[in-house]
């Protein structure tokens, strides 16, 4: 299964959300990370104009959101449910950090639907609700102020799972044709010609100028397009025109007529 297929098996479950704006913002956060399945358990207000406004283009996620009367019903077809909590819990199961848990979440998503479960904005998930989850996860944050907005928590969770799945890994650099030795030799010859014509280089005492230029180009590992750019610059220099011998004129001058003495 491809990385993005794992995200297709991800379910974002919001239990008892009280503010519709947070539902819309969560939908937007999901869509930016390639997640499309939003499940709502007993939302106070939904559908709602505030949710649509905060979705900011993720209307399709809201339109396809499913509403459930209980958390058990929302998790019925999931092979794994991850409960998120910022508070210390008197539970037997230890809490893992989100980054630690992300690879396991991706692995489980290859087998079937996986739910990331978030609680109410004010009280979070209850211990009873966490009892329906197989794992407890926390997002490490500032101990002085560790409260995450619901939509922000969804964004962080989706990002970490997408990163673990390498779903949106940046493309490698574009491979361009390197300059050939012939390209470089033409450039060196042209550069030396312009340097002499401009008076910068004394042909009688050239020193190590061209040797250092060659070392510079060797370190730079220039591309063919870059050599063409430099050749164009040299061709535009006034010294380049002076270095190129002028072609003989084909226009014949008329002989001057002699006046009779």
Secondary structure, DSSP 8 states (H G I E B T S, - for coil): --HHHHHHTEEEEEES---HHHHHHHHHHHHHTT--EEEEES-SS-S-HHHHHHHTT-HHHHHT-EEESSHHHHTTT-SEEEEE-SS----SS-EEEHHHHHHHHHHHHTTS-EEEEE-BTTTB--HHHHTT-SEEEE----SSS----HHHHHHHHHHHHHHHTTTT---------B--HHHHHHHHHHHHHHHHHTTSS-GGG-TTHHHHHHHHHHHHT-BHHHHHHHHHHHHHSHHHHHHS-----------------
